[in-house]
Amino acid sequence: MNLSRLRSFAGFVLVAILALTPVLSAQTHVVNPADLQKEMLAAADARQHNMETVNGFLSSPKAQKVLGSAGINPIQVKTAVSSLDDQELARLAARSEKAQADIAAGNISDHDLILIVLGFVALILIIIAVR
């Protein structure tokens, strides 16, 4: 009879463990949902800022003049920019900020600006074509 009681007790413990396991695992998260939401919002804000930076550079009067003289449709370029992934967009935004700072400081000639804008467009088109 002791063996029978031991089996019953072991069965009861096993059932209890199996019944509680889903409840316990459902309550433990690897990442806190609030932290995950904050990270997602920060990533979305960063992407939006980078989009505005690149589009701001490409929308500047000098850049528009270069694009027009090269026969490049600015709308197509902006559409291509929106399809870049976050890392590519961040790199392009950093280059845009540097170019805008150089233009504001007078460190870039019109010839240099032409090369920069056409380089941006070529880089965007290459990234899109590689995908």
Phi, psi and omega per residue, in radians:
M1 nan -0.544 3.112
N2 -1.092 -0.653 3.113
L3 -1.143 -0.651 3.109
S4 -1.140 -0.753 3.106
R5 -1.145 -0.699 3.128
L6 -1.098 -0.732 3.106
R7 -1.129 -0.731 3.121
S8 -1.103 -0.767 3.130
F9 -1.116 -0.772 3.125
A10 -1.090 -0.710 3.095
G11 -1.115 -0.732 3.114
F12 -1.099 -0.781 3.128
V13 -1.101 -0.762 3.135
L14 -1.087 -0.789 3.112
V15 -1.098 -0.733 3.134
A16 -1.110 -0.745 3.128
I17 -1.120 -0.799 -3.137
L18 -1.142 -0.591 -3.141
A19 -1.272 -0.597 -3.091
L20 -1.520 -0.371 -3.086
T21 -1.014 -0.863 3.127
P22 -1.075 -0.638 -3.138
V23 -1.144 -0.790 -3.128
L24 -1.187 -0.722 -3.120
S25 -1.247 -0.473 3.130
A26 -1.262 -0.397 -3.102
Q27 -1.566 -0.309 -3.121
T28 -1.726 2.212 3.126
H29 -2.025 2.499 3.072
V30 -1.205 -0.730 3.130
V31 -2.097 2.334 3.097
N32 -1.115 2.252 -3.127
P33 -1.001 -0.611 3.125
A34 -1.163 -0.710 3.104
D35 -1.153 -0.679 3.112
L36 -1.099 -0.732 3.126
Q37 -1.136 -0.715 3.102
K38 -1.064 -0.762 3.130
E39 -1.109 -0.705 3.124
M40 -1.140 -0.728 3.104
L41 -1.140 -0.709 3.116
A42 -1.115 -0.719 3.116
A43 -1.138 -0.712 3.118
A44 -1.154 -0.715 3.109
D45 -1.129 -0.723 3.121
A46 -1.110 -0.749 3.118
R47 -1.093 -0.761 3.129
Q48 -1.071 -0.758 3.120
H49 -1.086 -0.773 3.133
N50 -1.126 -0.683 3.089
M51 -1.077 -0.784 -3.134
E52 -1.115 -0.669 3.137
T53 -1.118 -0.867 -3.117
V54 -1.156 -0.816 -3.138
N55 -1.150 -0.586 3.070
G56 -1.099 -0.743 3.105
F57 -1.130 -0.808 -3.115
L58 -1.236 -0.323 3.122
S59 -1.605 -0.102 -3.141
S60 -1.090 2.623 -3.109
P61 -0.975 -0.699 -3.136
K62 -1.169 -0.734 3.131
A63 -1.159 -0.700 3.098
Q64 -1.068 -0.686 3.122
K65 -1.123 -0.750 3.126
V66 -1.124 -0.794 3.136
L67 -1.077 -0.750 3.133
G68 -1.111 -0.736 -3.133
S69 -1.219 -0.428 3.104
A70 -1.547 -0.074 3.124
G71 1.306 0.480 -3.125
I72 -1.774 2.299 -3.141
N73 -1.346 2.006 -3.116
P74 -1.073 -0.532 3.138
I75 -1.161 -0.705 3.107
Q76 -1.137 -0.656 3.122
V77 -1.141 -0.775 3.137
K78 -1.139 -0.623 3.073
T79 -1.141 -0.717 3.108
A80 -1.133 -0.658 3.118
V81 -1.068 -0.703 -3.108
S82 -1.175 -0.316 3.141
S83 -1.621 0.000 3.101
L84 -1.254 2.631 3.075
D85 -1.363 3.007 -3.008
D86 -1.060 -0.714 -3.125
Q87 -1.184 -0.788 3.128
E88 -1.094 -0.736 -3.140
L89 -1.124 -0.697 3.129
A90 -1.123 -0.725 3.110
R91 -1.129 -0.743 -3.139
L92 -1.175 -0.639 3.102
A93 -1.142 -0.702 3.106
A94 -1.097 -0.728 3.103
R95 -1.163 -0.647 3.109
S96 -1.107 -0.767 3.125
E97 -1.080 -0.732 3.128
K98 -1.131 -0.760 3.138
A99 -1.115 -0.731 3.124
Q100 -1.127 -0.666 3.102
A101 -1.149 -0.700 3.116
D102 -1.165 -0.664 3.107
I103 -1.141 -0.792 -3.128
A104 -1.107 -0.575 3.137
A105 -1.451 -0.131 -3.138
G106 1.391 0.334 -3.109
N107 -1.498 -0.078 -3.083
I108 -2.110 2.267 3.074
S109 -1.488 2.988 3.107
D110 -1.072 -0.662 3.124
H111 -1.111 -0.756 3.101
D112 -1.105 -0.692 3.135
L113 -1.098 -0.723 3.097
I114 -1.021 -0.801 -3.131
L115 -1.132 -0.691 -3.138
I116 -1.145 -0.851 -3.109
V117 -1.113 -0.780 3.122
L118 -1.155 -0.581 3.056
G119 -1.120 -0.724 3.091
F120 -1.053 -0.840 -3.109
V121 -1.094 -0.763 3.128
A122 -1.089 -0.741 3.132
L123 -1.090 -0.766 3.129
I124 -1.081 -0.810 -3.105
L125 -1.159 -0.631 3.106
I126 -1.153 -0.772 3.132
I127 -1.061 -0.751 3.130
I128 -1.149 -0.705 -3.112
A129 -1.189 -0.583 -3.119
V130 -1.186 -0.523 3.121
R131 -1.219 nan nan
